[in-house]
Amino acid sequence: MKGITGLIFVWNLILAISKPDPSITHRRLQPFALDSSANQYTLWTQISECLSYGPFIDTIIEVNRGYLMSGNLNTNYAPGNLSIWISEVLPLQNAARYPCAYAGYTGLYISFPCLVGGTWGGIGIIRLEGGEIYLDGNGFHKAILKQLPDSNLILIGYNADNEIFYATITYDLSYRIVSGIIDTGYYWGYDINGGIAYIFYFDANLNLYYKTTVDGIRWSPPQTWIIPWPDTMGYIMWTQMAVTDAGNPLLVFDYLDRNDFSYPYYGRIYVSYTSGIPPVMVSLPDTEAFYPTIASGSDYAAVIWLTPRNNLNDSLCWNDIFINWSTDQGITWNQPQNLTSGYNLNPGLPQLAKRIDALRNRAYYIFADNMLGNADLYWSTMFGYVWPIRIYFDYAPYTGIKEDARCKIQSLGLEVYPNPFRNFINLKLQTNPKAQTSIKIYDASGRLVKNFSLATCYPLLPTAVEWNGTDNLGCKLPAGVYFVQLKGRESLLIEKIIRLQ
């Protein structure tokens, strides 16, 4: 991993000097091919979250298996303005499958099940800034990684007996703090946001449960989440979930018609935002919609899924990717939009990064395309056919936001001192004329704790704001890591600050 450590030094320099590129602020006519010889099982089941966007480090990372089984994984990462992509091959001790990528505020991580003694029994984690750890996974075949407010990581996996496993690990991967079995059940989804980690799972009767933790050591007792199902005839194929910045779960699922046994299946996409309240249908009512993934960030939520482009069955099916947006954290939704109707591709196995880029008002996604023919990848993977594929990257802008041409950011300046601090810290700002700016403070989990009221348009003068370590309600915040965000319409500056006891 020594070469990767040196590469990250260059990467940090790129992040420090890169500027938004006006030529890529709008969606391209065709997506960008990240990897031209990948294995389709990289994207199968959506549980392996292969694409991640980290708002605090403004970085996108993707990981995938190569087509030929080996001890390596391929990873690609870029700043949020997409000014440069860096590709790396990660040499591993053992062959890996179903890899996950995670852009945390302490760096970029890759997690994966791996071979131990010739069987899929281990779990590996790599931090690109340096460090790796291998765990005895006891046959667990998924490995999804997230980060807690105290910087520790929680890895979730499960095995063929539906045991849901967790391990809490230091951010530098120096040691495992604790591990064990959370419960037994069918995995629904897992996310951390707003300082809370949620794991959702269900039983054979579709009774849905969840547990939470704020420290990665003590988990809550199982709690029930009730979804009044749309009718009694459907069944669930694919599920996923995200947690909003306010710490509220959003559960997405496809609900298929039992009377339709030919692929592609007649179905609808729903989001459950509160236990006991009927879920919201986000797809079109009379269509074939399946394989959803969900993302959240700021006040936004987004869901993407597959809908057939033609009326042919099985391997002859051609799909498009649809998206729907919410601007009130998943309570109400807009109308679905087709993201890929103009692509000369057959998109398959799409995946949405869990966090929305609230600076640029867009959601990042990847999908696969068969390199050897037009056979549908969803159907092919379901029946065990393996093809070399290309993995494509693209983004979906939220088009409901109107730009104000009078306010354009050319540059921003932000200085913080003293840092670390105990009682007060000065935030010295520099903004441009007619620049619509905001300054906010987030805790390490991404929860907004302080929002300063600034005038809409500033003169080009340094402006000092003093913060006394309290939240929006005037309550003193605990010691720890916080992030100051100075945001303009086309620029973003983030400084990490530390509050001492």
C-alpha positions in Angstrom: 0.0 0.0 0.0 3.0 2.3 0.1 2.5 3.5 -3.5 -1.2 4.4 -2.7 0.0 6.5 0.2 2.2 8.6 -2.1 -0.7 8.8 -4.6 -3.0 10.2 -1.9 -0.5 13.0 -1.2 -0.8 14.1 -4.8 -4.6 13.6 -4.6 -4.9 15.9 -1.6 -2.9 18.5 -3.5 -5.3 18.2 -6.5 -8.3 18.7 -4.2 -6.7 21.8 -2.7 -6.1 23.5 -6.1 -8.9 22.2 -8.3 -11.6 24.7 -9.4 -15.1 24.0 -10.8 -15.0 23.5 -14.5 -17.8 25.3 -16.2 -17.8 22.8 -19.1 -18.9 20.0 -16.8 -21.5 21.7 -14.7 -24.3 20.3 -16.9 -25.0 16.7 -17.7 -23.1 15.1 -20.6 -24.7 13.6 -23.6 -23.2 10.2 -22.8 -21.9 8.8 -19.6 -18.2 8.3 -18.7 -16.8 4.8 -18.8 -14.9 4.2 -15.6 -13.8 0.6 -16.2 -13.8 -1.4 -19.4 -13.4 -4.9 -18.1 -15.4 -5.4 -14.9 -17.4 -8.3 -13.5 -21.2 -7.8 -13.4 -21.5 -9.3 -9.9 -19.8 -6.1 -8.6 -23.2 -4.4 -8.9 -25.5 -7.4 -8.2 -28.1 -7.0 -5.4 -27.3 -3.3 -4.6 -26.1 -4.4 -1.1 -22.5 -3.8 -2.1 -22.4 0.0 -2.3 -19.8 0.4 -5.0 -20.2 4.1 -5.4 -19.8 6.7 -2.6 -19.8 10.5 -2.4 -18.3 12.1 0.7 -19.7 15.7 1.2 -17.0 16.7 3.7 -14.1 15.8 1.5 -16.1 16.5 -1.7 -14.9 13.3 -3.3 -16.4 10.4 -5.3 -15.0 6.9 -5.2 -16.0 3.7 -7.1 -14.7 0.2 -6.8 -15.2 -3.0 -8.8 -13.9 -6.5 -9.5 -12.1 -7.2 -12.7 -13.7 -9.7 -15.1 -11.0 -12.3 -14.4 -10.9 -13.4 -10.8 -7.6 -12.3 -9.2 -6.3 -10.8 -6.0 -7.0 -7.3 -7.2 -9.8 -4.7 -7.2 -10.0 -1.6 -9.4 -10.9 1.8 -7.9 -11.6 5.2 -9.4 -12.0 8.5 -7.6 -12.4 12.1 -8.4 -13.2 15.5 -6.7 -16.8 16.5 -6.8 -16.2 19.0 -9.7 -15.0 16.0 -11.8 -11.9 17.9 -12.9 -9.8 14.7 -12.8 -10.2 11.0 -12.3 -7.6 8.7 -10.8 -7.6 5.0 -11.4 -5.8 2.4 -9.2 -5.5 -1.3 -9.0 -5.5 -2.5 -5.4 -3.3 -5.6 -4.8 -4.9 -7.8 -2.2 -3.7 -10.6 -0.1 -6.7 -12.8 -1.1 -9.2 -12.7 -3.9 -12.2 -10.4 -3.2 -15.8 -10.1 -4.4 -18.8 -7.8 -3.8 -16.6 -4.8 -2.9 -17.9 -1.6 -1.3 -16.5 1.9 -1.5 -16.9 4.6 1.2 -15.8 8.2 1.2 -15.6 9.1 4.9 -14.4 12.4 6.4 -11.2 10.7 7.4 -10.4 9.3 4.0 -11.4 6.8 1.3 -12.1 3.2 2.2 -12.7 -0.1 0.4 -14.3 -3.1 2.1 -14.9 -6.6 0.7 -15.4 -10.3 1.5 -12.3 -12.3 0.7 -11.0 -15.9 0.4 -9.5 -17.5 3.5 -8.2 -21.0 3.2 -10.0 -21.4 -0.2 -13.4 -20.4 1.1 -15.2 -17.1 1.3 -14.8 -16.6 5.0 -12.8 -13.3 5.6 -13.5 -9.6 5.4 -10.9 -7.0 4.4 -10.8 -3.2 4.7 -8.3 -0.9 3.0 -7.8 2.8 3.7 -6.3 4.4 0.7 -4.4 6.9 2.8 -2.6 4.0 4.3 -3.7 1.0 6.4 -5.5 -2.3 6.0 -7.1 -4.9 8.3 -8.4 -8.4 7.7 -11.1 -9.9 9.9 -12.4 -13.4 10.4 -15.8 -13.1 8.7 -17.1 -16.6 9.6 -18.6 -17.0 6.1 -20.1 -13.5 5.9 -20.5 -12.6 2.2 -21.2 -8.8 2.3 -19.1 -6.1 3.9 -20.7 -2.6 4.0 -18.7 0.2 5.8 -19.8 3.5 7.3 -18.4 6.0 9.7 -19.6 7.2 13.2 -19.4 10.7 14.6 -16.4 9.7 16.8 -14.5 8.7 13.6 -14.8 4.9 14.3 -16.1 2.7 11.5 -18.9 0.1 11.6 -18.8 -2.7 9.1 -21.9 -4.8 8.5 -22.0 -8.2 6.9 -24.2 -11.3 6.9 -24.0 -15.0 6.1 -26.1 -17.8 4.5 -27.8 -18.3 7.9 -29.0 -14.7 7.8 -26.9 -13.7 10.8 -26.1 -10.0 10.7 -22.6 -9.3 11.8 -20.9 -6.1 12.9 -17.4 -4.9 13.6 -16.4 -1.5 15.0 -12.9 -0.5 14.0 -10.7 2.6 14.5 -10.6 4.9 11.5 -6.9 4.1 10.8 -7.7 0.4 10.9 -5.2 -0.2 13.6 -7.5 -2.5 15.6 -11.0 -3.9 16.0 -12.8 -2.4 19.0 -15.7 -4.8 19.2 -17.6 -7.3 17.0 -20.5 -9.6 17.2 -23.9 -10.7 15.9 -26.6 -7.9 15.8 -29.5 -10.3 15.1 -30.8 -12.8 12.6 -33.0 -11.7 9.7 -33.1 -10.8 6.0 -31.0 -7.7 5.3 -32.9 -4.6 4.2 -30.4 -1.8 4.4 -27.8 0.0 6.5 -26.8 3.7 6.8 -25.3 6.2 9.2 -26.3 9.9 9.2 -27.2 12.5 11.8 -25.1 10.7 14.4 -27.2 7.5 14.3 -26.4 4.1 12.7 -29.5 2.1 11.5 -29.6 -1.5 10.4 -32.9 -2.7 9.0 -33.9 -6.4 8.5 -37.1 -8.5 8.2 -38.4 -12.0 8.8 -40.2 -14.5 6.5 -43.5 -12.8 7.2 -42.3 -9.4 6.2 -42.2 -8.1 9.7 -39.7 -5.3 9.6 -37.2 -4.5 12.4 -34.3 -2.2 13.0 -31.6 -1.5 15.6 -29.6 1.6 16.2 -26.3 2.6 17.8 -24.5 5.9 18.3 -21.2 4.5 19.5 -20.8 1.2 17.6 -20.7 -0.8 20.9 -24.2 -0.7 22.4 -27.1 -1.5 20.1 -30.7 -0.8 20.9 -33.2 -3.6 21.3 -35.1 -4.5 18.1 -37.7 -2.0 17.2 -40.6 -2.5 14.8 -41.1 -0.5 11.6 -44.6 -1.0 10.1 -45.2 -0.6 6.4 -48.9 -0.7 5.4 -48.3 -2.7 2.2 -50.0 -1.3 -0.9 -52.1 -4.5 -1.4 -52.0 -8.2 -0.5 -51.0 -9.5 -3.9 -47.5 -8.1 -4.3 -44.1 -9.3 -3.1 -40.8 -7.5 -2.5 -37.7 -8.2 -4.6 -35.1 -5.5 -3.8 -34.7 -3.2 -0.8 -32.4 -0.4 0.3 -32.4 2.5 2.7 -30.8 5.8 3.5 -30.8 8.1 6.5 -31.5 11.9 6.0 -29.3 14.6 7.5 -31.9 15.0 10.2 -31.4 11.3 11.2 -34.6 9.9 9.7 -34.7 6.6 7.8 -36.0 6.4 4.3 -36.8 2.8 3.1 -37.1 2.1 -0.6 -38.5 -1.2 -2.1 -39.9 -2.5 -5.4 -43.3 -4.2 -5.0 -44.0 -6.7 -7.8 -47.2 -8.3 -9.1 -47.4 -12.0 -8.2 -49.4 -12.6 -11.4 -46.6 -11.5 -13.6 -44.0 -14.3 -13.7 -42.1 -13.2 -16.9 -39.2 -10.8 -16.8 -39.3 -7.8 -16.7 -41.8 -7.9 -13.9 -44.7 -5.6 -13.5 -43.9 -3.5 -10.4 -43.9 -0.2 -8.6 -41.3 1.6 -6.5 -42.3 2.9 -3.0 -40.6 4.9 -0.2 -41.5 4.5 3.4 -40.5 7.6 5.4 -42.4 7.0 8.7 -43.5 3.8 10.5 -47.2 3.2 10.3 -47.8 5.6 7.4 -48.6 4.2 3.9 -45.5 4.4 1.7 -45.2 6.9 -1.2 -45.2 5.5 -4.8 -42.3 7.3 -6.6 -42.5 5.4 -9.9 -45.2 5.6 -12.6 -48.3 3.7 -11.5 -48.8 1.3 -14.5 -45.4 0.1 -15.6 -42.5 -2.3 -14.9 -40.2 -0.8 -12.3 -37.7 -2.7 -10.2 -34.2 -2.6 -8.7 -34.3 0.7 -6.8 -31.5 2.5 -4.9 -31.9 5.6 -2.7 -29.8 8.6 -1.7 -30.2 11.6 0.7 -28.5 14.9 1.5 -29.5 18.3 2.8 -33.3 18.5 2.2 -33.1 16.2 -0.9 -33.7 12.6 -1.5 -33.5 10.7 -4.8 -34.4 7.2 -6.0 -33.3 5.5 -9.2 -34.6 2.3 -10.7 -34.9 0.3 -14.0 -37.9 0.4 -16.4 -37.9 -1.5 -19.7 -37.3 0.5 -22.9 -38.8 -2.2 -25.1 -41.5 -4.8 -24.6 -39.3 -7.9 -25.0 -38.7 -10.5 -22.3 -35.7 -12.0 -20.5 -32.3 -11.5 -22.2 -33.8 -9.3 -24.9 -35.0 -6.7 -22.5 -33.5 -3.2 -22.9 -33.8 -1.0 -19.8 -33.7 2.7 -19.0 -32.8 4.3 -15.6 -35.5 6.5 -14.1 -35.1 9.0 -11.2 -37.4 10.8 -8.9 -36.6 13.6 -6.5 -37.9 14.8 -3.1 -37.1 18.3 -1.7 -38.5 17.7 1.8 -36.3 14.7 2.9 -38.5 12.0 1.3 -42.0 13.0 2.3 -43.3 14.2 -1.0 -42.0 13.4 -4.5 -41.9 14.9 -7.9 -42.5 13.2 -11.3 -40.2 10.4 -12.5 -37.6 11.4 -15.2 -35.8 9.1 -17.7 -32.1 9.6 -17.4 -30.9 7.3 -20.2 -33.4 7.6 -23.1 -30.7 9.2 -25.3 -28.0 6.6 -24.5 -27.0 4.1 -27.2 -26.5 1.6 -24.3 -28.5 -1.0 -22.5 -28.1 0.2 -18.8 -28.2 -2.5 -16.2 -27.7 -2.9 -12.4 -27.7 0.8 -11.6 -26.5 2.1 -8.3 -26.9 5.5 -6.6 -24.3 7.0 -4.3 -25.8 7.2 -0.8 -25.2 10.9 -0.4 -26.4 13.7 -2.7 -24.1 16.4 -3.7 -26.0 19.4 -2.2 -23.4 21.9 -3.4 -24.1 21.1 -7.0 -27.6 19.8 -6.5 -27.0 16.4 -8.2 -26.9 12.7 -7.5 -24.1 10.4 -8.8 -24.8 7.0 -10.2 -23.2 4.1 -12.0 -24.5 1.3 -14.2 -23.2 -1.6 -16.3 -23.4 -2.4 -20.0 -22.6 -5.8 -21.6 -19.4 -5.6 -23.7 -20.2 -8.7 -25.7 -23.7 -8.2 -26.8 -27.1 -6.9 -26.0 -28.2 -9.5 -23.4 -29.8 -7.8 -20.5 -27.5 -7.9 -17.5 -30.1 -8.1 -14.8 -31.6 -11.2 -16.4 -28.2 -12.7 -17.2 -26.9 -12.3 -13.7 -30.0 -13.7 -12.1 -29.5 -16.9 -14.2 -25.8 -17.2 -13.7 -24.4 -15.9 -17.0 -21.2 -13.9 -16.5 -20.1 -11.2 -19.0 -17.3 -8.7 -19.2 -18.9 -5.4 -18.7 -18.2 -1.7 -18.8 -19.1 0.4 -15.7 -20.3 3.8 -16.6 -20.5 6.9 -14.3 -23.0 9.8 -14.7 -24.9 12.3 -12.5 -28.4 13.5 -12.4 -28.9 17.2 -11.7 -32.0 18.4 -9.8 -33.6 20.6 -12.4 -36.2 22.2 -10.1 -33.6 24.6 -8.7 -33.6 28.0 -10.5 -30.3 29.8 -10.8 -30.0 33.5 -10.1 -27.7 35.0 -12.7 -27.1 38.1 -10.6 -25.1 36.1 -8.0 -22.0 34.5 -9.2 -19.1 33.3 -7.0 -15.6 33.9 -8.4 -13.7 33.2 -5.1 -14.2 32.5 -1.5 -11.8 32.8 1.5 -12.1 31.1 4.9 -9.7 31.3 7.9 -10.3 29.8 11.3 -8.4 30.7 14.5 -7.5 29.6 17.1 -7.8 25.9 16.1 -8.1 23.8 18.3 -10.3 26.1 20.5 -12.1 25.9 23.8 -14.6 28.7 24.2 -14.5 30.9 21.0 -13.3 30.6 17.5 -13.1 33.3 14.8 -14.3 32.5 11.3 -12.8 35.0 8.9 -14.7 35.1 5.6 -14.1 36.6 2.2 -16.8 36.7 -0.3 -17.5 38.3 -3.7 -19.9 41.1 -4.7 -23.4 39.7 -5.3 -22.4 36.3 -4.0 -25.1 34.2 -2.4 -23.2 32.6 0.4 -23.9 30.7 3.6 -21.8 29.5 6.5 -22.8 26.4 8.4 -21.2 24.2 11.0 -21.6 20.4 11.0 -20.6 17.8 13.6 -18.5 14.8 12.6 -21.6 12.8 11.6 -22.7 15.4 9.1 -25.5 16.8 11.3 -26.0 20.6 10.9 -25.5 22.1 14.3 -25.1 25.9 13.6 -26.4 28.0 10.7 -25.3 31.6 10.7 -27.7 34.2 9.2 -25.7 36.1 6.6 -26.8 38.8 4.2 -27.6 37.5 0.7 -25.0 39.5 -1.0 -21.7 40.6 0.6 -19.2 43.3 -0.5 -15.7 41.9 -1.3 -14.5 42.4 2.3 -13.2 40.1 5.0 -16.0 39.4 7.4 -15.4 37.9 10.9 -17.9 35.6 12.6 -17.4 34.5 16.1 -18.7 31.1 17.3 -18.9 30.1 20.9 -19.4 26.4 20.5 -23.2 26.4 20.8 -25.9 25.0 18.5 -28.8 26.8 16.9 -30.7 26.5 20.2 -27.9 28.0 22.2 -26.9 24.7 23.8 -23.2 24.0 24.4 -21.8 21.3 22.1 -19.4 18.6 23.3 -15.7 18.5 22.5 -14.9 16.9 19.2 -14.4 17.4 15.5 -16.5 19.9 13.6 -16.6 21.2 10.1 -17.1 24.8 9.0 -18.6 25.1 5.5 -18.6 28.3 3.5 -20.7 27.7 0.5 -21.3 29.8 -2.6 -23.3 29.0 -5.7 -20.3 27.4 -7.5 -17.7 27.1 -4.8 -17.3 25.4 -1.5 -14.7 25.7 1.3 -14.6 23.4 4.3 -12.3 23.7 7.3 -12.0 21.1 10.0 -11.9 22.5 13.6 -11.5 20.8 16.9 -13.2 21.9 20.1 -11.4 21.0 23.3 -12.9 20.3 26.7 
